Every structure is written in C-alpha cells, then in structure tokens.
Amino acid sequence: MLARAAQYDKPRLTLRAHRLKRGASMAQTFAAEKPEHRDAIERVLGRAFGPGRYAKTSERVREQGAIFEPMLTRVAINDKGTVIGVCRIWRVEAGPQQIYFLGPLAVDPSEQSAGLGLALVREAVAGCRANGGSGIVAVGAERFFHPLGFSVVPAGRITLPGPVDPARLLWLELRPGGLDKVQGELRPPKR
Ligand SMILES: CC(C)(COP(=O)(O)OP(=O)(O)OC[C@H]1O[C@@H](n2cnc3c(N)ncnc32)[C@H](O)[C@@H]1OP(=O)(O)O)[C@@H](O)C(=O)NCCC(=O)NCCS
C-alpha cells in the first residue's frame, strides 16, 4: 500500500484534452508535495481564496495539530513546470477513529473550470485509499464533491473547532465500515 503512495515521488503525466478552456494548460502532472513546491502553493492559495483564507474553521483544525501528509497531498504542475493546483491531506482523529482531513483545495483562477479540481481530489482520494485509510472529511460544496462519492455528514456525528455550515461538512468512506466509529470533534491524532 505504501508503495502506491511512493509512486507520487515521480510526477505522473495526465492529458487534459477534454473540457480544455482557452488559456488553460494542455497537460499537467500530479505529484506528492515537496518542500520546493511550498512558495508556489502559497501563491495559488492566495490567488484562489483571497485574504479570507485563514479565517476558515478548517484552518483551526490544521493549526490545532492535524498531521500533514505530504505524500498523500497532490500538487498539479503544468507543462511549464508551474504549480497550478493543490489538494492537501491531513491526519486527524474523531473519537477512536483516525481519518483524513482534506484541504485546502485550490486551482489557480487561470486554470479553473477545466476539470482540474475534480481530478486533484480524485488523485488525493486514490492515494488515501491505497494507503489504507478509513475515510476522508472535507468542508466544501456538496455539488462539487458529490461526483467523487462524498456526502453530507449526518447531524451530530462530527464537530469542528469553530462554526461550519452543516450542509458543507462532507465525508467519504474509503473501506466498508470505515466511518462507523467516527464521532465527535476532529482532533490531532494521539499516535
Ligand atoms: C473549487 C475549485 C477547487 C474547483 O476547481 P475547478 O478546477 O474549477 O473545478 P472543476 O473544473 O473540476 O469543476 C468540476 C465541477 O464542479 C463544479 N464546481 C466548481 N467549483 C464549484 C464550487 N465552488 N461549488 C460548486 N460546484 C463547483 C463545476 O461547475 C463543475 O461542474 P460541471 O462539471 O457540472 O460543470 C476551484 O474553483 C477553486 O480553487 N476555488 C477557490 C478555492 C475554493 O473554494 N476551494 C474549495 C474549498 S473546499
């Protein structure tokens, strides 16, 4: 299973001929996040989210001690070597169950609406599943995440360290029964 995650050490080429909009890149690779991507990722996040980025409750989950998983994070790099999107993955705990927390997810505004956001999440989900994960929690638009199998978390199952619109609190089971024991606040994992 770890071997599958390790293959992202070597970027993987994906053609994006379908739904290509004017000005968008012809092709991109998906790679695990490396330290040298950090500045470019910050630029993409700044351009995609604007200044409100750090006010989000998701950011509280991350800063309270979620464990960053660079090998499961996916960075999209265009044919010129520029980072154009990112989907970060973190490890958290809810009750007795370790799960993954997805975000931030962002595609550079110049590359949006061409299928890259969905492709990034699909790649990240595949990595989490291959790594033996139980489930993934995300905060976002159900309309966007639904095609990848995410659904709204049933009322009362998960809380975050701050306000969140319950209609935007989503999860995805990665193996049968993987979410059964998930209950309570998303916290830093104990191990
Ligand atoms: C959200 C985001 C990552 C989507 O990336 P993208 O490459 O533009 O998305 P895609 O082209 O893969 O879109 C796939 C589908 O999702 C829909 N979609 C895109 N963004 C959406 C949103 N914010 N809400 C609802 N649906 C959305 C698209 O309309 C498209 O549907 P269609 O196939 O019916 O046309 C990107 O718009 C972005 O970076 N936004 C700013 C940051 C942000 O809001 N991040 C998400 C936080 S979870």
PDBQT file of the ligand as one rigid body, heavy atoms in Angstrom, charges set to zero:
ROOT
HETATM    1  C1  LIG A 201     -13.306  24.800  -6.035  1.00  0.00    +0.000 C 
HETATM    2  C2  LIG A 201     -12.189  24.628  -7.071  1.00  0.00    +0.000 C 
HETATM    3  C3  LIG A 201     -11.015  23.879  -6.453  1.00  0.00    +0.000 C 
HETATM    4  C4  LIG A 201     -12.753  23.835  -8.240  1.00  0.00    +0.000 C 
HETATM    5  O1  LIG A 201     -11.717  23.621  -9.177  1.00  0.00    +0.000 OA
HETATM    6  P1  LIG A 201     -12.051  23.621 -10.735  1.00  0.00    +0.000 P 
HETATM    7  O2  LIG A 201     -10.874  23.082 -11.449  1.00  0.00    +0.000 OA
HETATM    8  O3  LIG A 201     -12.534  24.964 -11.131  1.00  0.00    +0.000 OA
HETATM    9  O4  LIG A 201     -13.271  22.600 -10.756  1.00  0.00    +0.000 OA
HETATM   10  P2  LIG A 201     -13.690  21.595 -11.899  1.00  0.00    +0.000 P 
HETATM   11  O5  LIG A 201     -13.453  22.219 -13.240  1.00  0.00    +0.000 OA
HETATM   12  O6  LIG A 201     -13.041  20.276 -11.643  1.00  0.00    +0.000 OA
HETATM   13  O7  LIG A 201     -15.259  21.539 -11.613  1.00  0.00    +0.000 OA
HETATM   14  C5  LIG A 201     -15.943  20.355 -11.647  1.00  0.00    +0.000 C 
HETATM   15  C6  LIG A 201     -17.397  20.646 -11.387  1.00  0.00    +0.000 C 
HETATM   16  O8  LIG A 201     -17.602  21.248 -10.107  1.00  0.00    +0.000 OA
HETATM   17  C7  LIG A 201     -18.318  22.465 -10.249  1.00  0.00    +0.000 C 
HETATM   18  N1  LIG A 201     -17.776  23.425  -9.298  1.00  0.00    +0.000 N 
HETATM   19  C8  LIG A 201     -16.573  24.035  -9.352  1.00  0.00    +0.000 A 
HETATM   20  N2  LIG A 201     -16.401  24.823  -8.276  1.00  0.00    +0.000 NA
HETATM   21  C9  LIG A 201     -17.528  24.713  -7.531  1.00  0.00    +0.000 A 
HETATM   22  C10 LIG A 201     -17.965  25.295  -6.308  1.00  0.00    +0.000 A 
HETATM   23  N3  LIG A 201     -17.206  26.155  -5.599  1.00  0.00    +0.000 N 
HETATM   24  N4  LIG A 201     -19.181  24.960  -5.856  1.00  0.00    +0.000 NA
HETATM   25  C11 LIG A 201     -19.963  24.103  -6.521  1.00  0.00    +0.000 A 
HETATM   26  N5  LIG A 201     -19.594  23.500  -7.682  1.00  0.00    +0.000 NA
HETATM   27  C12 LIG A 201     -18.401  23.826  -8.189  1.00  0.00    +0.000 A 
HETATM   28  C13 LIG A 201     -18.067  22.906 -11.669  1.00  0.00    +0.000 C 
HETATM   29  O9  LIG A 201     -19.114  23.728 -12.113  1.00  0.00    +0.000 OA
HETATM   30  C14 LIG A 201     -18.014  21.597 -12.393  1.00  0.00    +0.000 C 
HETATM   31  O10 LIG A 201     -19.336  21.115 -12.610  1.00  0.00    +0.000 OA
HETATM   32  P3  LIG A 201     -19.799  20.722 -14.090  1.00  0.00    +0.000 P 
HETATM   33  O11 LIG A 201     -18.933  19.546 -14.476  1.00  0.00    +0.000 OA
HETATM   34  O12 LIG A 201     -21.230  20.373 -13.882  1.00  0.00    +0.000 OA
HETATM   35  O13 LIG A 201     -19.546  21.932 -14.891  1.00  0.00    +0.000 OA
HETATM   36  C15 LIG A 201     -11.704  25.993  -7.602  1.00  0.00    +0.000 C 
HETATM   37  O14 LIG A 201     -12.809  26.678  -8.162  1.00  0.00    +0.000 OA
HETATM   38  C16 LIG A 201     -11.063  26.883  -6.564  1.00  0.00    +0.000 C 
HETATM   39  O15 LIG A 201      -9.862  26.817  -6.350  1.00  0.00    +0.000 OA
HETATM   40  N6  LIG A 201     -11.869  27.739  -5.914  1.00  0.00    +0.000 N 
HETATM   41  C17 LIG A 201     -11.379  28.663  -4.892  1.00  0.00    +0.000 C 
HETATM   42  C18 LIG A 201     -10.965  27.952  -3.626  1.00  0.00    +0.000 C 
HETATM   43  C19 LIG A 201     -12.089  27.069  -3.086  1.00  0.00    +0.000 C 
HETATM   44  O16 LIG A 201     -13.255  27.484  -2.964  1.00  0.00    +0.000 OA
HETATM   45  N7  LIG A 201     -11.715  25.822  -2.731  1.00  0.00    +0.000 N 
HETATM   46  C20 LIG A 201     -12.653  24.800  -2.299  1.00  0.00    +0.000 C 
HETATM   47  C21 LIG A 201     -12.745  24.732  -0.849  1.00  0.00    +0.000 C 
HETATM   48  S1  LIG A 201     -13.232  23.082  -0.425  1.00  0.00    +0.000 SA
ENDROOT
TORSDOF 0
